[in-house]
Amino acid sequence: MMKIGIDMMGGDFAPEQAVKGVISFCETQPQNTHLFLFGDEPKIASLLQNKTLPKEKYTIVHAPEVIEMHEHPTKALKEKQQSSIAIGFHMLATNGIDAFISAGNTGAMMVGALFSIKTIEGITRPTIGAYIPREDGSLGLLVDVGLNADCKPENLSQFATLGSLFAEHILNIPNPKVGLVNIGEEEGKGNLLAQATYPLLKENKQINFIGNIEGRDILINKADVMVCEGFTGNVLLKMAESVYDITKRRQIQDEHFDRFNFEAYGGVPVLGVAKPVIIGHGISQSSAFKNMIHIATKMISTNLTEKITSSFSNTI
């Protein structure tokens, strides 16, 4: 039985949209999934009242406190032990649940992941990737997208391995192509970090490295996993997010641009920690919650964490 925990109080539209997402998921969920809903029990129960959601499919875990978006992550987790995020991580750390999802305070989710769950042995820094819709209809993975603004070449090599494993097992891309985001295709291009990272990726036997890729390659099917430090990645991600907003404002109807609605993909996993942790956007609606739960179940069913652990145990 897969046990998935959801922070029902995280996000701008909590708990209403989280409840709708749970209901939507449960309409098609596999029989071996049980959801643990962390948050204000009376509010959640009232929203579920008169719904066709069988009670054996979920358990409400009362969490009277909420970590707000503006709060300092470490301080809030320490002071709000009865918050939905704190209780969720406690249950994840003690094997009460197998994965934890939240669209709440990103900093608190990262602190919880790093200090409650820990990093997989051999990994120096966890990373967060983002899905990039390509022109041919497929998805690529951009990694890192903001968790690590400053990196060493060794970090980027590990991000490449983590992203490659995620692309293979979750995005179903066999032998994913890995490219280093740079300002030119030729080896030796770029700043000091890019120049020092290139030979490490070239020597990394666990990835299919195809060389440097440029900004013009991000939205086409040239590399499946696009590697950079979090500063560059976050700029690229925010620009990609703006594409959807611009097309909506200008009333442009296009199937490709519609795929820039990142709500459709749910959240992104924290890659490199010992258990599945998925972080959603603060503006997540019901479809995002539904998709985050689906990603969590796929990470568990494919044993992604175990595959990552095994991959890095060979490098220690």
ChimeraX attribute file (.defattr): number of C-alpha atoms within 10 A of each C-alpha:
attribute: neighborCount
match mode: 1-to-1
recipient: residues
	/A:1	9
	/A:2	17
	/A:3	20
	/A:4	25
	/A:5	32
	/A:6	29
	/A:7	29
	/A:8	33
	/A:9	31
	/A:10	31
	/A:11	23
	/A:12	17
	/A:13	16
	/A:14	21
	/A:15	20
	/A:16	17
	/A:17	23
	/A:18	28
	/A:19	23
	/A:20	18
	/A:21	21
	/A:22	24
	/A:23	20
	/A:24	17
	/A:25	19
	/A:26	21
	/A:27	11
	/A:28	8
	/A:29	17
	/A:30	12
	/A:31	10
	/A:32	10
	/A:33	15
	/A:34	19
	/A:35	20
	/A:36	21
	/A:37	25
	/A:38	26
	/A:39	28
	/A:40	20
	/A:41	16
	/A:42	12
	/A:43	14
	/A:44	22
	/A:45	12
	/A:46	10
	/A:47	14
	/A:48	17
	/A:49	10
	/A:50	8
	/A:51	9
	/A:52	10
	/A:53	15
	/A:54	10
	/A:55	9
	/A:56	8
	/A:57	14
	/A:58	18
	/A:59	13
	/A:60	19
	/A:61	20
	/A:62	17
	/A:63	23
	/A:64	16
	/A:65	17
	/A:66	23
	/A:67	23
	/A:68	17
	/A:69	17
	/A:70	9
	/A:71	13
	/A:72	13
	/A:73	19
	/A:74	15
	/A:75	10
	/A:76	19
	/A:77	23
	/A:78	11
	/A:79	11
	/A:80	18
	/A:81	17
	/A:82	18
	/A:83	24
	/A:84	30
	/A:85	33
	/A:86	26
	/A:87	22
	/A:88	28
	/A:89	25
	/A:90	17
	/A:91	18
	/A:92	23
	/A:93	20
	/A:94	11
	/A:95	12
	/A:96	15
	/A:97	21
	/A:98	21
	/A:99	27
	/A:100	27
	/A:101	28
	/A:102	29
	/A:103	30
	/A:104	27
	/A:105	24
	/A:106	19
	/A:107	17
	/A:108	22
	/A:109	24
	/A:110	20
	/A:111	15
	/A:112	22
	/A:113	25
	/A:114	18
	/A:115	12
	/A:116	18
	/A:117	19
	/A:118	16
	/A:119	19
	/A:120	22
	/A:121	16
	/A:122	15
	/A:123	22
	/A:124	12
	/A:125	19
	/A:126	23
	/A:127	25
	/A:128	25
	/A:129	29
	/A:130	24
	/A:131	21
	/A:132	25
	/A:133	23
	/A:134	20
	/A:135	15
	/A:136	10
	/A:137	12
	/A:138	15
	/A:139	21
	/A:140	27
	/A:141	24
	/A:142	29
	/A:143	30
	/A:144	30
	/A:145	24
	/A:146	20
	/A:147	21
	/A:148	21
	/A:149	14
	/A:150	12
	/A:151	15
	/A:152	14
	/A:153	20
	/A:154	17
	/A:155	20
	/A:156	27
	/A:157	24
	/A:158	24
	/A:159	28
	/A:160	29
	/A:161	23
	/A:162	28
	/A:163	29
	/A:164	27
	/A:165	26
	/A:166	24
	/A:167	22
	/A:168	15
	/A:169	17
	/A:170	16
	/A:171	19
	/A:172	11
	/A:173	17
	/A:174	12
	/A:175	14
	/A:176	22
	/A:177	21
	/A:178	25
	/A:179	27
	/A:180	25
	/A:181	26
	/A:182	23
	/A:183	15
	/A:184	13
	/A:185	15
	/A:186	11
	/A:187	13
	/A:188	15
	/A:189	14
	/A:190	17
	/A:191	11
	/A:192	11
	/A:193	16
	/A:194	22
	/A:195	15
	/A:196	15
	/A:197	20
	/A:198	24
	/A:199	15
	/A:200	15
	/A:201	26
	/A:202	14
	/A:203	11
	/A:204	15
	/A:205	10
	/A:206	17
	/A:207	21
	/A:208	20
	/A:209	21
	/A:210	15
	/A:211	19
	/A:212	24
	/A:213	21
	/A:214	15
	/A:215	11
	/A:216	9
	/A:217	15
	/A:218	24
	/A:219	17
	/A:220	17
	/A:221	16
	/A:222	18
	/A:223	25
	/A:224	28
	/A:225	34
	/A:226	30
	/A:227	30
	/A:228	30
	/A:229	27
	/A:230	24
	/A:231	16
	/A:232	18
	/A:233	25
	/A:234	22
	/A:235	13
	/A:236	16
	/A:237	20
	/A:238	11
	/A:239	11
	/A:240	19
	/A:241	15
	/A:242	13
	/A:243	15
	/A:244	19
	/A:245	15
	/A:246	12
	/A:247	15
	/A:248	14
	/A:249	8
	/A:250	9
	/A:251	9
	/A:252	12
	/A:253	10
	/A:254	10
	/A:255	10
	/A:256	14
	/A:257	19
	/A:258	17
	/A:259	19
	/A:260	21
	/A:261	16
	/A:262	19
	/A:263	18
	/A:264	18
	/A:265	21
	/A:266	25
	/A:267	29
	/A:268	19
	/A:269	24
	/A:270	21
	/A:271	28
	/A:272	29
	/A:273	24
	/A:274	21
	/A:275	26
	/A:276	25
	/A:277	28
	/A:278	25
	/A:279	22
	/A:280	25
	/A:281	21
	/A:282	18
	/A:283	15
	/A:284	25
	/A:285	24
	/A:286	24
	/A:287	19
	/A:288	23
	/A:289	33
	/A:290	25
	/A:291	21
	/A:292	29
	/A:293	27
	/A:294	17
	/A:295	23
	/A:296	25
	/A:297	22
	/A:298	15
	/A:299	22
	/A:300	19
	/A:301	12
	/A:302	12
	/A:303	13
	/A:304	21
	/A:305	21
	/A:306	15
	/A:307	15
	/A:308	21
	/A:309	18
	/A:310	13
	/A:311	16
	/A:312	19
	/A:313	13
	/A:314	8
	/A:315	9
	/A:316	8
